[in-house]
């Protein structure tokens, strides 16, 4: 005669009764949080922010941005993008994806294009950073800025600062020999408006003009 497996005890650990009890406990906890007064929730958030701020010790940083030397005190987790936007008020550099996939945050560091959302600010000690605000010479626009206007290389304009910074780097790196080459080496910069043909024309025009960039 085959051995008959005993029926599960609903009260033992892992049984249906315990599962229901765990569910009720979690539901009660969520309900309690939802019922908390807004001021209490705000106070708890403030306490968490204060604890986090105390945990991250600030570090000194000396960096040159658009020809101006800044001596700052920053948290080690601060990205170059957040430093530019939040502490130096240079909001021309855009925060798009914050994952290094759209190119909107492109700046130049010691002449090389860099995704500022993936670069820690503390790693820029003693370096020279150039943003879109640092390209023009007074009222005189940079040749790449003029070319983007001439060829209508933007629509909403959100990606334009990163496109211009990458376009300049594309020429400096020697990767603007043809339209196909420009497309390949500009592929890290996304234009959600689809102005790619005009962007390529603008970069090719600057390359052809031979201006010093």
Z-matrix of the N, CA and C atoms (Angstrom, degrees):
N
C 1 1.478
C 2 1.537 1 108.88
N 3 1.373 2 119.09 1 127.85
C 4 1.473 3 120.51 2 -176.67
C 5 1.523 4 111.18 3 -66.91
N 6 1.371 5 112.19 4 147.81
C 7 1.466 6 118.34 5 -179.62
C 8 1.527 7 109.67 6 -71.45
N 9 1.306 8 116.75 7 130.07
C 10 1.460 9 120.99 8 -179.35
C 11 1.524 10 109.99 9 -91.27
N 12 1.362 11 114.95 10 124.48
C 13 1.467 12 119.89 11 -178.92
C 14 1.521 13 109.69 12 -72.34
N 15 1.348 14 117.75 13 129.08
C 16 1.465 15 120.01 14 -178.55
C 17 1.522 16 111.59 15 -64.50
N 18 1.293 17 116.21 16 148.39
C 19 1.472 18 121.02 17 178.77
C 20 1.520 19 109.37 18 -66.87
N 21 1.354 20 117.58 19 142.22
C 22 1.472 21 119.99 20 -179.01
C 23 1.516 22 111.36 21 -64.66
N 24 1.339 23 114.42 22 143.20
C 25 1.454 24 121.03 23 177.77
C 26 1.523 25 108.32 24 -83.58
N 27 1.312 26 119.30 25 116.42
C 28 1.469 27 120.47 26 -176.14
C 29 1.514 28 112.97 27 -65.48
N 30 1.373 29 117.28 28 -16.00
C 31 1.463 30 119.70 29 -177.58
C 32 1.526 31 113.08 30 -96.13
N 33 1.354 32 117.22 31 -8.47
C 34 1.457 33 117.89 32 -177.83
C 35 1.522 34 109.33 33 -79.23
N 36 1.381 35 115.81 34 166.27
C 37 1.462 36 121.92 35 -176.01
C 38 1.524 37 109.82 36 -60.46
N 39 1.336 38 116.68 37 130.79
C 40 1.458 39 121.90 38 179.52
C 41 1.506 40 112.90 39 86.83
N 42 1.353 41 118.60 40 -4.99
C 43 1.453 42 121.96 41 -179.22
C 44 1.516 43 111.62 42 -75.36
N 45 1.351 44 116.24 43 172.04
C 46 1.469 45 120.26 44 -178.84
C 47 1.518 46 113.30 45 -57.84
N 48 1.340 47 116.29 46 -36.42
C 49 1.472 48 118.88 47 -178.12
C 50 1.519 49 110.66 48 -65.03
N 51 1.361 50 116.20 49 -41.79
C 52 1.456 51 118.51 50 179.69
C 53 1.531 52 110.37 51 -66.67
N 54 1.342 53 116.32 52 -38.04
C 55 1.458 54 119.62 53 177.71
C 56 1.516 55 111.50 54 -59.04
N 57 1.330 56 115.73 55 -41.43
C 58 1.460 57 119.22 56 178.49
C 59 1.517 58 111.25 57 -66.80
N 60 1.354 59 115.08 58 -39.00
C 61 1.472 60 118.74 59 179.66
C 62 1.534 61 110.40 60 -63.89
N 63 1.356 62 117.33 61 -43.69
C 64 1.467 63 120.52 62 179.45
C 65 1.525 64 110.95 63 -61.96
N 66 1.322 65 115.24 64 -41.52
C 67 1.469 66 119.53 65 179.73
C 68 1.524 67 110.59 66 -62.18
N 69 1.355 68 116.02 67 -43.65
C 70 1.461 69 119.80 68 -179.53
C 71 1.520 70 111.41 69 -65.58
N 72 1.362 71 116.17 70 -37.89
C 73 1.471 72 119.46 71 178.53
C 74 1.531 73 110.41 72 -63.43
N 75 1.347 74 116.92 73 -45.57
C 76 1.453 75 120.63 74 -179.47
C 77 1.524 76 110.86 75 -64.50
N 78 1.334 77 116.05 76 -41.40
C 79 1.460 78 119.86 77 179.03
C 80 1.524 79 111.01 78 -62.74
N 81 1.336 80 116.05 79 -40.71
C 82 1.463 81 120.23 80 179.94
C 83 1.523 82 110.87 81 -65.40
N 84 1.346 83 115.70 82 -39.06
C 85 1.462 84 119.64 83 179.78
C 86 1.519 85 110.83 84 -64.99
N 87 1.339 86 116.62 85 -44.71
C 88 1.461 87 120.39 86 178.69
C 89 1.518 88 111.00 87 -62.76
N 90 1.335 89 116.22 88 -39.93
C 91 1.456 90 120.32 89 179.00
C 92 1.525 91 110.92 90 -64.75
N 93 1.335 92 116.07 91 -38.17
C 94 1.464 93 120.07 92 179.72
C 95 1.526 94 111.04 93 -65.99
N 96 1.360 95 116.09 94 -40.62
C 97 1.463 96 119.61 95 179.08
C 98 1.528 97 110.15 96 -64.93
N 99 1.347 98 115.33 97 -42.68
C 100 1.465 99 119.68 98 -179.36
C 101 1.526 100 111.41 99 -63.88
N 102 1.342 101 116.22 100 -29.35
C 103 1.461 102 120.52 101 -177.30
C 104 1.530 103 112.96 102 -87.25
N 105 1.337 104 116.90 103 -5.48
C 106 1.461 105 119.68 104 -179.34
C 107 1.517 106 110.67 105 -63.74
N 108 1.310 107 118.72 106 141.30
C 109 1.466 108 121.21 107 177.38
C 110 1.520 109 110.17 108 -60.95
N 111 1.331 110 118.00 109 141.48
C 112 1.471 111 120.91 110 -178.94
C 113 1.516 112 113.43 111 -54.08
N 114 1.339 113 117.07 112 -37.38
C 115 1.465 114 120.09 113 -179.61
C 116 1.520 115 111.25 114 -63.94
N 117 1.339 116 116.03 115 -36.63
C 118 1.458 117 120.12 116 179.39
C 119 1.521 118 110.80 117 -68.44
N 120 1.331 119 116.17 118 -41.77
C 121 1.469 120 120.33 119 177.05
C 122 1.515 121 110.34 120 -62.14
N 123 1.343 122 116.34 121 -42.74
C 124 1.458 123 121.03 122 179.98
C 125 1.521 124 110.91 123 -63.01
N 126 1.334 125 116.15 124 -39.99
C 127 1.464 126 120.08 125 178.93
C 128 1.524 127 110.83 126 -64.92
N 129 1.327 128 116.18 127 -39.87
C 130 1.466 129 119.88 128 178.66
C 131 1.517 130 111.00 129 -64.40
N 132 1.345 131 116.87 130 -40.97
C 133 1.465 132 120.78 131 177.64
C 134 1.519 133 111.03 132 -63.09
N 135 1.330 134 115.78 133 -41.48
C 136 1.462 135 120.25 134 -179.85
C 137 1.520 136 110.74 135 -63.33
N 138 1.348 137 116.09 136 -38.79
C 139 1.458 138 120.50 137 178.89
C 140 1.527 139 110.39 138 -64.16
N 141 1.345 140 116.51 139 -40.98
C 142 1.464 141 120.52 140 178.30
C 143 1.520 142 110.84 141 -64.00
N 144 1.347 143 117.55 142 -42.10
C 145 1.462 144 121.33 143 178.80
C 146 1.516 145 110.90 144 -62.78
N 147 1.339 146 116.02 145 -41.05
C 148 1.465 147 120.35 146 -179.82
C 149 1.529 148 110.75 147 -65.29
N 150 1.327 149 116.16 148 -40.36
C 151 1.464 150 120.43 149 178.33
C 152 1.522 151 110.98 150 -64.33
N 153 1.345 152 116.41 151 -43.04
C 154 1.463 153 120.64 152 179.55
C 155 1.519 154 110.94 153 -64.13
N 156 1.346 155 116.61 154 -40.73
C 157 1.463 156 120.42 155 -179.91
C 158 1.530 157 111.04 156 -64.10
N 159 1.345 158 116.15 157 -38.04
C 160 1.462 159 119.65 158 179.11
C 161 1.521 160 111.49 159 -69.18
N 162 1.328 161 116.35 160 -30.21
C 163 1.460 162 120.93 161 -177.49
C 164 1.526 163 111.46 162 -70.72
N 165 1.361 164 117.17 163 -37.91
C 166 1.448 165 120.94 164 -177.37
C 167 1.531 166 109.62 165 -93.14
N 168 1.310 167 116.24 166 104.58
C 169 1.457 168 121.12 167 179.10
C 170 1.521 169 109.29 168 -73.51
N 171 1.314 170 117.62 169 134.14
C 172 1.454 171 121.50 170 -178.29
C 173 1.529 172 111.03 171 -76.66
N 174 1.329 173 114.51 172 147.32
C 175 1.453 174 121.76 173 -177.71
C 176 1.529 175 109.85 174 -120.23
N 177 1.322 176 117.71 175 148.99
C 178 1.469 177 120.12 176 177.73
C 179 1.529 178 110.84 177 -76.08
N 180 1.312 179 115.54 178 147.50
C 181 1.464 180 120.91 179 178.83
C 182 1.517 181 109.55 180 -144.76
N 183 1.322 182 115.05 181 131.09
C 184 1.459 183 121.09 182 173.42
C 185 1.519 184 107.05 183 -119.49
N 186 1.325 185 116.04 184 118.08
C 187 1.461 186 120.77 185 -176.78
C 188 1.522 187 109.34 186 -144.08
N 189 1.320 188 115.31 187 144.06
C 190 1.467 189 120.23 188 177.53
C 191 1.522 190 109.12 189 -97.83
N 192 1.310 191 116.15 190 123.88
C 193 1.468 192 121.51 191 -179.83
C 194 1.518 193 108.65 192 -123.30
N 195 1.307 194 115.81 193 118.70
C 196 1.467 195 122.16 194 -179.42
C 197 1.529 196 112.01 195 52.82
N 198 1.327 197 115.46 196 40.48
C 199 1.460 198 121.01 197 176.02
C 200 1.512 199 115.38 198 85.09
N 201 1.318 200 117.42 199 -0.73
C 202 1.470 201 121.48 200 -179.54
C 203 1.530 202 109.07 201 -113.75
N 204 1.328 203 116.66 202 128.59
C 205 1.461 204 120.71 203 179.45
C 206 1.527 205 110.00 204 -83.77
N 207 1.334 206 115.23 205 130.35
C 208 1.461 207 120.98 206 178.50
C 209 1.520 208 109.06 207 -118.10
N 210 1.333 209 116.09 208 131.86
C 211 1.459 210 121.70 209 173.37
C 212 1.519 211 107.71 210 -111.31
N 213 1.323 212 114.37 211 114.26
C 214 1.458 213 120.13 212 -169.01
C 215 1.512 214 111.72 213 -126.81
N 216 1.329 215 115.28 214 169.07
C 217 1.459 216 122.98 215 172.07
C 218 1.521 217 106.49 216 -125.08
N 219 1.341 218 116.96 217 115.96
C 220 1.466 219 120.03 218 -171.93
C 221 1.522 220 110.99 219 -132.34
N 222 1.326 221 115.03 220 158.27
C 223 1.456 222 120.43 221 173.01
C 224 1.528 223 109.19 222 -75.83
N 225 1.332 224 117.91 223 143.47
C 226 1.468 225 120.22 224 -177.19
C 227 1.521 226 114.30 225 -62.48
N 228 1.325 227 117.48 226 -20.16
C 229 1.468 228 120.54 227 -179.50
C 230 1.528 229 112.79 228 -86.13
N 231 1.338 230 118.61 229 -5.01
C 232 1.458 231 122.23 230 -177.38
C 233 1.520 232 110.96 231 -68.30
N 234 1.329 233 116.69 232 129.72
C 235 1.457 234 119.93 233 176.63
C 236 1.527 235 109.73 234 -83.02
N 237 1.330 236 115.17 235 160.99
C 238 1.457 237 119.37 236 176.87
C 239 1.521 238 110.05 237 -61.35
N 240 1.319 239 117.63 238 -36.85
C 241 1.463 240 121.61 239 178.89
C 242 1.521 241 111.31 240 -60.71
N 243 1.320 242 117.17 241 -47.69
C 244 1.467 243 120.60 242 -179.40
C 245 1.525 244 111.35 243 -67.90
N 246 1.327 245 116.71 244 -34.62
C 247 1.462 246 119.64 245 176.40
C 248 1.525 247 110.15 246 -61.38
N 249 1.330 248 116.27 247 -47.16
C 250 1.464 249 120.44 248 -179.07
C 251 1.516 250 111.53 249 -62.76
N 252 1.330 251 116.60 250 -45.79
C 253 1.455 252 120.66 251 -173.80
C 254 1.529 253 113.06 252 -79.30
N 255 1.329 254 116.42 253 -45.53
C 256 1.463 255 120.57 254 -171.08
C 257 1.525 256 113.56 255 -87.60
N 258 1.330 257 117.52 256 -36.11
C 259 1.461 258 119.66 257 -175.62
C 260 1.519 259 113.38 258 -101.46
N 261 1.327 260 117.30 259 -31.59
C 262 1.463 261 119.80 260 -178.04
C 263 1.529 262 112.58 261 -105.03
N 264 1.333 263 117.16 262 -1.92
C 265 1.476 264 123.14 263 177.32
C 266 1.523 265 112.60 264 57.98
N 267 1.326 266 117.17 265 31.03
C 268 1.464 267 122.06 266 175.49
C 269 1.525 268 107.56 267 -98.12
N 270 1.318 269 115.23 268 82.24
C 271 1.465 270 120.54 269 -171.42
C 272 1.527 271 113.27 270 -88.26
N 273 1.333 272 117.48 271 4.87
C 274 1.459 273 119.49 272 176.23
C 275 1.514 274 111.78 273 -64.11
N 276 1.320 275 116.64 274 -34.74
C 277 1.461 276 121.39 275 175.41
C 278 1.525 277 108.18 276 -74.24
N 279 1.331 278 116.28 277 120.78
C 280 1.463 279 119.85 278 -170.29
C 281 1.528 280 112.96 279 -95.47
N 282 1.316 281 114.54 280 148.45
C 283 1.463 282 121.91 281 172.69
C 284 1.518 283 107.38 282 -98.21
N 285 1.324 284 116.21 283 106.81
C 286 1.453 285 120.69 284 -178.42
C 287 1.509 286 111.98 285 -98.10
N 288 1.332 287 115.79 286 -79.18
C 289 1.470 288 119.73 287 -177.35
C 290 1.521 289 112.42 288 -98.40
N 291 1.348 290 117.65 289 -22.79
C 292 1.465 291 123.30 290 -176.39
C 293 1.530 292 111.75 291 63.54
N 294 1.329 293 117.45 292 18.44
C 295 1.466 294 122.24 293 179.00
C 296 1.531 295 112.27 294 -130.58
N 297 1.324 296 117.09 295 12.32
C 298 1.464 297 120.27 296 177.68
C 299 1.512 298 114.48 297 71.60
N 300 1.335 299 117.60 298 25.25
C 301 1.461 300 120.06 299 -175.08
C 302 1.525 301 113.99 300 -111.92
N 303 1.337 302 118.40 301 -11.54
C 304 1.465 303 118.80 302 -175.18
C 305 1.519 304 113.95 303 -113.43
N 306 1.341 305 118.28 304 -21.43
C 307 1.459 306 121.24 305 177.14
C 308 1.514 307 115.56 306 82.60
N 309 1.329 308 118.48 307 -1.16
C 310 1.467 309 120.50 308 -177.12
C 311 1.524 310 112.74 309 -64.42
N 312 1.325 311 116.92 310 -21.44
C 313 1.470 312 121.02 311 -175.72
C 314 1.530 313 112.75 312 -97.28
N 315 1.328 314 117.94 313 13.57
C 316 1.466 315 121.12 314 -174.97
C 317 1.529 316 111.99 315 -63.47
N 318 1.330 317 115.68 316 130.07
C 319 1.465 318 122.78 317 172.92
C 320 1.529 319 107.61 318 -133.45
N 321 1.324 320 116.53 319 175.53
C 322 1.456 321 120.68 320 175.46
C 323 1.524 322 109.49 321 -107.31
N 324 1.308 323 116.55 322 132.84
C 325 1.466 324 121.86 323 174.61
C 326 1.526 325 106.69 324 -122.56
N 327 1.340 326 115.24 325 116.75
C 328 1.474 327 121.09 326 -174.40
C 329 1.528 328 110.91 327 50.83
N 330 1.344 329 115.35 328 38.90
C 331 1.457 330 120.70 329 175.04
C 332 1.512 331 115.85 330 86.01
N 333 1.324 332 117.97 331 -5.11
C 334 1.459 333 121.80 332 -179.43
C 335 1.523 334 110.03 333 -106.69
N 336 1.344 335 115.69 334 142.11
C 337 1.469 336 117.58 335 179.11
C 338 1.526 337 110.76 336 -73.62
N 339 1.319 338 114.14 337 139.21
C 340 1.462 339 121.60 338 -174.58
C 341 1.525 340 108.67 339 -139.44
N 342 1.324 341 116.25 340 141.74
C 343 1.460 342 120.91 341 172.41
C 344 1.523 343 107.51 342 -84.23
N 345 1.309 344 116.40 343 106.28
C 346 1.466 345 119.56 344 -171.98
C 347 1.514 346 113.48 345 -69.80
N 348 1.347 347 117.91 346 -19.62
C 349 1.467 348 119.05 347 179.15
C 350 1.519 349 111.40 348 -74.81
N 351 1.334 350 117.76 349 -18.16
C 352 1.462 351 121.73 350 179.73
C 353 1.530 352 112.26 351 -105.07
N 354 1.333 353 116.87 352 2.95
C 355 1.468 354 121.12 353 -176.62
C 356 1.525 355 109.89 354 -110.25
N 357 1.319 356 116.13 355 125.80
C 358 1.457 357 119.68 356 177.45
C 359 1.523 358 109.83 357 -73.57
N 360 1.326 359 115.58 358 138.97
C 361 1.459 360 120.43 359 -178.03
C 362 1.525 361 111.92 360 -61.91
N 363 1.339 362 117.13 361 -36.71
C 364 1.466 363 119.90 362 -177.12
C 365 1.522 364 112.19 363 -64.58
N 366 1.335 365 117.07 364 -19.28
C 367 1.459 366 120.87 365 179.94
C 368 1.526 367 112.34 366 -80.39
N 369 1.339 368 116.41 367 -3.82
C 370 1.466 369 120.17 368 -178.49
C 371 1.530 370 111.83 369 -97.93
N 372 1.313 371 118.00 370 14.37
C 373 1.469 372 122.21 371 -179.48
C 374 1.532 373 110.39 372 -53.54
N 375 1.343 374 114.76 373 124.30
C 376 1.457 375 120.90 374 176.98
C 377 1.520 376 115.22 375 74.63
N 378 1.324 377 118.27 376 5.28
C 379 1.465 378 120.80 377 -177.18
C 380 1.527 379 111.60 378 -96.69
N 381 1.340 380 114.81 379 168.94
C 382 1.459 381 121.53 380 179.17
C 383 1.529 382 109.48 381 -110.02
N 384 1.309 383 115.82 382 119.75
C 385 1.462 384 121.91 383 -178.53
C 386 1.528 385 109.03 384 -109.55
N 387 1.325 386 115.70 385 134.20
C 388 1.464 387 121.17 386 175.76
C 389 1.515 388 108.83 387 -121.01
N 390 1.321 389 116.07 388 127.79
C 391 1.466 390 121.77 389 177.16
C 392 1.529 391 108.78 390 -111.11
N 393 1.321 392 116.07 391 178.01
C 394 1.463 393 120.50 392 -179.86
C 395 1.524 394 111.23 393 -58.06
N 396 1.349 395 117.23 394 -30.72
C 397 1.468 396 120.70 395 -179.98
C 398 1.525 397 112.25 396 -68.91
N 399 1.332 398 116.68 397 -19.31
C 400 1.465 399 120.02 398 -176.09
C 401 1.515 400 114.78 399 -95.91
N 402 1.329 401 117.78 400 6.48
C 403 1.469 402 120.07 401 -176.56
C 404 1.518 403 113.38 402 -83.65
N 405 1.304 404 116.67 403 -43.55
C 406 1.465 405 120.08 404 -176.13
C 407 1.525 406 110.99 405 -70.80
N 408 1.331 407 115.48 406 151.51
C 409 1.460 408 121.59 407 175.72
C 410 1.526 409 107.24 408 -107.19
N 411 1.318 410 115.65 409 89.48
C 412 1.455 411 120.03 410 -174.98
C 413 1.521 412 110.00 411 66.42
N 414 1.325 413 116.35 412 -121.24
C 415 1.457 414 121.77 413 179.17
C 416 1.530 415 112.05 414 -86.05
N 417 1.314 416 116.60 415 -8.46
C 418 1.462 417 120.87 416 -177.92
C 419 1.525 418 109.95 417 -88.96
N 420 1.327 419 116.52 418 117.68
C 421 1.452 420 121.01 419 -179.39
C 422 1.522 421 111.21 420 -72.71
N 423 1.324 422 115.08 421 155.08
C 424 1.458 423 121.11 422 173.33
C 425 1.532 424 107.77 423 -66.54
N 426 1.342 425 118.69 424 147.86
C 427 1.472 426 120.69 425 178.99
C 428 1.526 427 114.08 426 -52.41
N 429 1.341 428 117.13 427 -34.89
C 430 1.463 429 118.84 428 179.56
C 431 1.521 430 110.95 429 -71.02
N 432 1.296 431 117.75 430 -35.77
C 433 1.467 432 120.90 431 176.06
C 434 1.524 433 110.17 432 -64.11
N 435 1.328 434 116.12 433 -43.82
C 436 1.464 435 119.85 434 178.54
C 437 1.524 436 111.11 435 -62.73
N 438 1.337 437 116.98 436 -40.29
C 439 1.464 438 120.88 437 -178.98
C 440 1.524 439 111.34 438 -65.81
N 441 1.332 440 117.43 439 -37.29
C 442 1.471 441 120.25 440 178.28
C 443 1.530 442 110.58 441 -64.64
N 444 1.339 443 117.04 442 -36.19
C 445 1.460 444 120.41 443 176.95
C 446 1.533 445 110.01 444 -70.61
N 447 1.322 446 115.89 445 -45.30
C 448 1.470 447 121.24 446 -178.47
C 449 1.529 448 111.88 447 -59.40
N 450 1.340 449 116.87 448 -42.23
C 451 1.462 450 121.06 449 -175.40
C 452 1.529 451 112.91 450 -99.87
N 453 1.329 452 116.47 451 9.57
C 454 1.469 453 121.33 452 178.95
C 455 1.527 454 110.19 453 52.73
N 456 1.340 455 115.38 454 54.60
C 457 1.465 456 121.00 455 -175.91
C 458 1.515 457 114.33 456 -83.26
N 459 1.311 458 117.52 457 21.20
C 460 1.472 459 119.57 458 179.48
C 461 1.522 460 109.44 459 -155.42
N 462 1.321 461 115.42 460 157.15
C 463 1.465 462 120.95 461 173.07
C 464 1.523 463 108.60 462 -122.65
N 465 1.345 464 117.05 463 -79.23
C 466 1.471 465 118.02 464 178.67
C 467 1.527 466 110.81 465 -70.74
N 468 1.330 467 117.18 466 -27.00
C 469 1.456 468 121.36 467 176.12
C 470 1.516 469 115.94 468 86.78
N 471 1.344 470 117.54 469 -4.10
C 472 1.467 471 118.65 470 -174.97
C 473 1.528 472 111.96 471 -65.60
N 474 1.324 473 116.93 472 -39.66
C 475 1.469 474 120.04 473 -178.03
C 476 1.520 475 112.28 474 -85.18
N 477 1.347 476 117.46 475 -9.87
C 478 1.461 477 121.84 476 -169.61
C 479 1.532 478 114.50 477 -57.89
N 480 1.345 479 120.61 478 -44.09
C 481 1.459 480 118.94 479 178.49
C 482 1.529 481 112.51 480 -56.66
N 483 1.328 482 116.62 481 -45.84
C 484 1.461 483 119.94 482 179.00
C 485 1.518 484 112.04 483 -66.77
N 486 1.343 485 116.96 484 -36.82
C 487 1.458 486 120.92 485 178.04
C 488 1.529 487 110.38 486 -63.25
N 489 1.321 488 117.02 487 -44.08
C 490 1.461 489 121.43 488 -179.18
C 491 1.527 490 110.86 489 -65.28
N 492 1.344 491 116.83 490 -44.51
C 493 1.469 492 119.83 491 179.96
C 494 1.529 493 110.61 492 -63.66
N 495 1.320 494 117.12 493 -39.68
C 496 1.465 495 120.33 494 178.25
C 497 1.520 496 111.34 495 -71.47
N 498 1.347 497 117.01 496 -35.60
C 499 1.459 498 120.59 497 178.28
C 500 1.520 499 112.03 498 -61.96
N 501 1.313 500 116.21 499 -41.92
C 502 1.470 501 120.67 500 176.67
C 503 1.528 502 110.31 501 -62.42
N 504 1.331 503 115.12 502 -46.48
C 505 1.465 504 119.77 503 179.83
C 506 1.520 505 111.35 504 -63.09
N 507 1.326 506 116.20 505 -36.49
C 508 1.459 507 121.40 506 -179.88
C 509 1.536 508 110.50 507 -58.44
N 510 1.329 509 116.98 508 -42.62
C 511 1.459 510 121.19 509 178.34
C 512 1.522 511 110.69 510 -70.71
N 513 1.324 512 116.79 511 -45.27
C 514 1.467 513 120.66 512 -179.72
C 515 1.524 514 112.19 513 -60.29
N 516 1.307 515 116.16 514 -34.55
C 517 1.465 516 121.07 515 -179.15
C 518 1.528 517 112.75 516 -78.63
N 519 1.335 518 116.12 517 -7.42
C 520 1.461 519 119.77 518 -179.65
C 521 1.511 520 113.58 519 80.12
N 522 1.344 521 116.49 520 28.94
C 523 1.466 522 120.47 521 -177.43
C 524 1.526 523 111.73 522 -116.61
N 525 1.324 524 116.52 523 37.34
C 526 1.458 525 120.14 524 178.79
C 527 1.528 526 110.52 525 -126.68
N 528 1.330 527 115.85 526 35.69
C 529 1.461 528 120.48 527 -177.08
C 530 1.517 529 114.28 528 -75.58
N 531 1.320 530 117.35 529 -21.29
C 532 1.463 531 121.63 530 179.93
C 533 1.521 532 108.70 531 -154.93
N 534 1.337 533 115.69 532 166.91
C 535 1.462 534 119.40 533 178.70
C 536 1.526 535 111.36 534 -61.18
N 537 1.330 536 115.87 535 -40.38
C 538 1.469 537 119.53 536 179.87
C 539 1.521 538 111.39 537 -64.47
N 540 1.322 539 116.38 538 -40.10
C 541 1.468 540 119.74 539 179.41
C 542 1.523 541 110.54 540 -66.87
N 543 1.320 542 116.54 541 -39.88
C 544 1.465 543 120.31 542 177.43
C 545 1.527 544 109.92 543 -61.40
N 546 1.314 545 116.93 544 -44.98
C 547 1.463 546 120.13 545 179.58
C 548 1.527 547 110.88 546 -60.14
N 549 1.319 548 116.25 547 -41.99
C 550 1.472 549 119.85 548 -178.32
C 551 1.520 550 111.30 549 -64.04
N 552 1.340 551 116.22 550 -45.92
C 553 1.465 552 119.00 551 -175.06
C 554 1.525 553 113.05 552 -86.55
N 555 1.330 554 116.91 553 -0.23
C 556 1.462 555 121.55 554 171.78
C 557 1.528 556 110.84 555 -108.41
N 558 1.315 557 116.90 556 6.12
C 559 1.470 558 120.64 557 -173.88
C 560 1.523 559 113.33 558 -66.30
N 561 1.323 560 117.96 559 -17.20
C 562 1.459 561 120.32 560 178.19
C 563 1.513 562 113.45 561 -79.39
N 564 1.331 563 116.59 562 -4.96
C 565 1.468 564 121.10 563 179.52
C 566 1.519 565 109.61 564 -108.99
N 567 1.326 566 116.37 565 117.19
C 568 1.461 567 122.07 566 -177.01
C 569 1.524 568 110.46 567 -94.87
N 570 1.340 569 115.49 568 133.44
C 571 1.465 570 121.51 569 172.60
C 572 1.515 571 106.99 570 -115.70
N 573 1.309 572 116.68 571 107.45
C 574 1.467 573 119.92 572 -176.97
C 575 1.520 574 112.30 573 -72.62
N 576 1.334 575 117.69 574 -14.03
C 577 1.459 576 120.68 575 175.92
C 578 1.527 577 111.54 576 -85.94
N 579 1.332 578 117.46 577 -12.50
C 580 1.464 579 120.84 578 177.46
C 581 1.514 580 114.24 579 77.94
N 582 1.333 581 117.81 580 34.10
C 583 1.464 582 120.80 581 -179.28
C 584 1.534 583 112.21 582 -88.00
N 585 1.307 584 117.42 583 22.98
C 586 1.466 585 121.85 584 -174.68
C 587 1.531 586 114.05 585 -54.78
N 588 1.356 587 120.29 586 -46.63
C 589 1.478 588 118.98 587 -178.55
C 590 1.528 589 112.74 588 -57.81
N 591 1.333 590 116.73 589 -39.93
C 592 1.463 591 120.39 590 -179.40
C 593 1.524 592 111.84 591 -72.97
N 594 1.325 593 116.64 592 -32.62
C 595 1.463 594 120.63 593 176.52
C 596 1.527 595 109.54 594 -64.90
N 597 1.321 596 116.75 595 -43.79
C 598 1.473 597 120.77 596 178.06
C 599 1.525 598 110.05 597 -61.65
N 600 1.345 599 117.36 598 -42.21
C 601 1.463 600 120.56 599 179.06
C 602 1.521 601 111.41 600 -62.02
N 603 1.328 602 116.36 601 -40.17
C 604 1.466 603 120.44 602 -179.48
C 605 1.526 604 110.94 603 -63.66
N 606 1.325 605 116.44 604 -45.88
C 607 1.475 606 120.22 605 -179.22
C 608 1.521 607 110.48 606 -66.01
N 609 1.340 608 116.94 607 -42.99
C 610 1.457 609 121.12 608 179.38
C 611 1.529 610 111.08 609 -63.11
N 612 1.328 611 116.86 610 -36.39
C 613 1.459 612 121.63 611 179.53
C 614 1.523 613 110.80 612 -64.88
N 615 1.339 614 116.60 613 -43.93
C 616 1.469 615 120.52 614 179.21
C 617 1.531 616 109.87 615 -65.42
N 618 1.305 617 116.45 616 -41.36
C 619 1.474 618 120.54 617 178.40
C 620 1.536 619 110.31 618 -61.99
N 621 1.316 620 115.97 619 -44.90
C 622 1.464 621 120.90 620 -178.69
C 623 1.526 622 111.19 621 -66.05
N 624 1.348 623 115.84 622 -36.64
C 625 1.463 624 120.21 623 -178.48
C 626 1.517 625 113.77 624 -68.30
N 627 1.326 626 116.37 625 -22.28
C 628 1.457 627 120.24 626 176.82
C 629 1.517 628 114.83 627 71.39
N 630 1.337 629 116.71 628 18.10
C 631 1.467 630 118.34 629 179.15
C 632 1.516 631 111.36 630 -66.96
N 633 1.313 632 115.12 631 151.56
C 634 1.463 633 120.00 632 177.15
C 635 1.521 634 108.60 633 -76.42
N 636 1.348 635 115.61 634 119.29
C 637 1.451 636 118.23 635 -178.29
C 638 1.519 637 110.66 636 -120.16
